[in-house]
C-alpha cells in the first residue's frame, strides 16, 4: 500500500515506491565527508524521541549503515536527493545545507513520538528537491515588544523546519533599541526601556499609555549565541539598524545626533507610529554610525546588514541650519535629497565593512548605488524602478506577507494592527509577479514574511500570527510555481498543522472560520460567497446568531434586499467556529455618480467605489481598504441621480466595530438644491449629538424628490498627535454613504 505524503513545502519531485523501511532500534549513520557530521547529529536528535539509539561514523567505518550521507558535488547548493528503500536511507547533497533540508523532509515522514509506538516505519520513495529562491526569509520586530532568547531560538527552529534560510531581526526602532553596542552603552541603558505601551491604536480616540515599563535587550554574547544557533540550522541572520528615521530610541540615548530643534522631544516612544525624530546628516553622526555598524558587522557573519530607510519625515531637516548648509554645499533643491545623501553615506559604511546593505524601497531613486539590495514593501512601481536600475530585490509586499494583519474578518479575531492577509492571500503570492519585465526576474532574490509587533505582545500570539501563514509562504518560496496547488496545499495542511502543534507551536485556526464576501452584480443585487477551509458552513439572513442547524452553505447565493448575513463553521463535534457578518444595504445611492470636493479624480473614483457599494464596514474588523480616509478635510460629496428621486434619510458610518475607536465627524449636513440651483440645508447634526451615536449617524429630513443631494461630513476637530507632538487635524475614516 502506498503512503499519503503531506509535506510542506511541497518537494519538486516525488516518486512513491512499494514497501516501507522499518528502522532498527540501533541505527548506524555513515557520512561520506565531515561536512555532514553536524547534520547527522541533528538526525540522531530528531530520532531520539522515537526511542532509537545510534552510532555515527565515516562511511568506511560503517559499511553496513542504515542511513547514508553521500556527497555529490554536481548538485546545486541547498539541493538534495532522498532515497528510502526497504534496506536503507540515502541522503545525497553537495553541501551540508542540502542534507539539512533532506532531514526536514524526513522529519515530516516520522511518526509523532508515542510511548506505545512499537516501530518506526517510513515509506519507500525517491525525492529530488531544491529551492525556487535563494532568499527565503522571515522577519521579527523585537523593538515594539521584546522577545527573550528562548523564543528567538524557537522561532529560528520554526524557520528551519520550513526550509527557510534568512532571519531578518528588526533590532531597533522608535519603541526600543535592543542590541548592545559596547562603544555606546547608553543605547541600551536608555534606549532599551520605555515608560509604557499604548493601549489600543495610536491614532484612536483617547489612546493612552498603560504606564507599565517595558524593556529588554540582547547582550553581544546573546547575539553570538543566537548567530551560532542559527548557523547550525543553515539560517543567516539579517540584522536591521533602522535609520535615519524610526530612530527615537537612539536619539533618547544620544540626542546630540539629532537636529538642534528636536532634542526636547527625544524619548523612547510609548506610542507606535511614524515620528518626526530623525538623525542629522552630520559628520559626527556618520562617525557614530560607522562605529555602530562595525560592531554589528563583527557580530553577524552573514552577507547582509539592513539599514532601514523607511518612512523618514523631513520636518526637522527643513528647520535645521546644518542641513540647510549641507544642501547648499551639494546643490540640493529639495530636503528629500538629504535622504538619498544619508542612505548613500551609510550604504558606503556597510560596503566598506564587506557587507551588502539592504534598505526598504522608500529609498529608491537614481542617487542610490545599485549595489544596495532593496526590500520592496510599498508598491510594484518602486520594485520595477529598483529592478530596472540594477538593484537586487527581496519582495515583501503588504498585500500578501504582512503577518501583523488580521487573518480573518470574524469579530472573534484577536486584535491586530489593521488590514487583512488571509492564508490564501499568502499562497497566491508570486515574488516575480510584481515585475513587468520578465528579463528582470533574475533581480528577485526571493521574499520574506514580516511580523511587526505593535499588537503582538507574547510568544503565543506571535506563533499564531505566523502559523500557518509562514507555511504557505515557505511553499511559495521553495516549490516551483508549476508544483504549487492551493487545493493540494489545503489537503496537506491539517496533518502539517498537527505536526506543528506536536512540536509545541501555537497555530491559528482563522482559515477554518468563514469569510463572507459579496459582489454587486447590479445596483442592489449582491452575489454572496462564503469561503473557508472548513467542510461545513452555515448561515442566517435575519441577523440571528448562526447555529449548527442553520442553513447549510452550498454555493453562492443572491441577496437583493437590505440583509445582515451571518455565518459560522461547524466542526465535527457540532461546535461552531468564527463569527462572520456582512451587512448589505440596498439604497438609492447605488449605481449613481458622486463627486467629492478636495479629492483628485483617482481618489474620487476610489471613494465612490467604497462609499456606495452597499456593504457596511462599521460592524466588521477594521480594514483600511473598506474605508475612505479624509485627512484633516471635510467629506463633501454630491450624489447625482439619473432621474428625480424621493429622498428622506442619510446614514453614514464612522467607527469600526471591534478593537478600534475612530474619530467621528464634528457635524453632518444634508443639503438639497432649491429652485435656483443653490444648495439649501435640509438637516444637520452637531458634535454633541453625534457623540450619542453608535458607530453610525442616521439623519432624517422631509421627503423631497431631487436630482442631486449634497452630504458634508464636517471635520473641524483636532487631537493630540504623539507622532507630531502637537495638536493636529484628525483623520476621518468613513463608511457607506446610505441614501434612503
Secondary structure, 3 states (H helix, E strand, C coil): CCCCCCCCCCCCEEEEEEEEEEECCEEEEEECCHHHHHHHHHHHHHHHCCCCEEEEEECCCCCCCCEEEEECCCCCCCCEEEEECCCCEEEEECCHHHHHHHHHHHHHHCCCCCCCCCCEEEEEEEEEECCCCCEEEEEEECCCCCCCHHHHHHHHHHHHHCCCCEEEEECEECCEECECCCCCCHHHHCCCEECCCEECCCCCCCCEECCCCEECCECHHHHHHHHHHHHHCCCEEEEEEEECCCCHHHHHHCHHHECHHHHHHCCCCCCCCCCCCCECCCHHHHHHHHHHHHHHHHHCCCCEEEEECCCCCCHHHHCCHHHHHHHHHHCCCCCCHHHHHHHHHHHHHHHHCCCEEEEEHHHCCCCCCCCCEEEECCCHHHHHHHHHCCCCEEECCHHHHECCCECCCCCCCCCCCCCECCHHHHHCCCCCCCCCCHHHHHHEEEEEEECCCCCCCCHHHHHHHHCCHHHHHHHHHHCCHHHCCHHHHHHHHHHHHHHHHHCCCCCCCHHHCCEEEEEEEECCEEEEEEECCCCCEEEECECCCCCCCCEECCCCEEECCCEEEEEEEECCCCCEEEEEEEEECCCCCCCCEEEECCCCHHHHHHHHHHHCCCECCCCCECCHHHCEEEECCCEEEEEEEEEEEEEEEEEEECCCCECCCCCCCCEEEEEEECCCCCEEEEEEEEHHHHCCCCCEEEEEEEEEEEEEEEEEEECCCEEEECCCCEEEECEEEECCEEEC
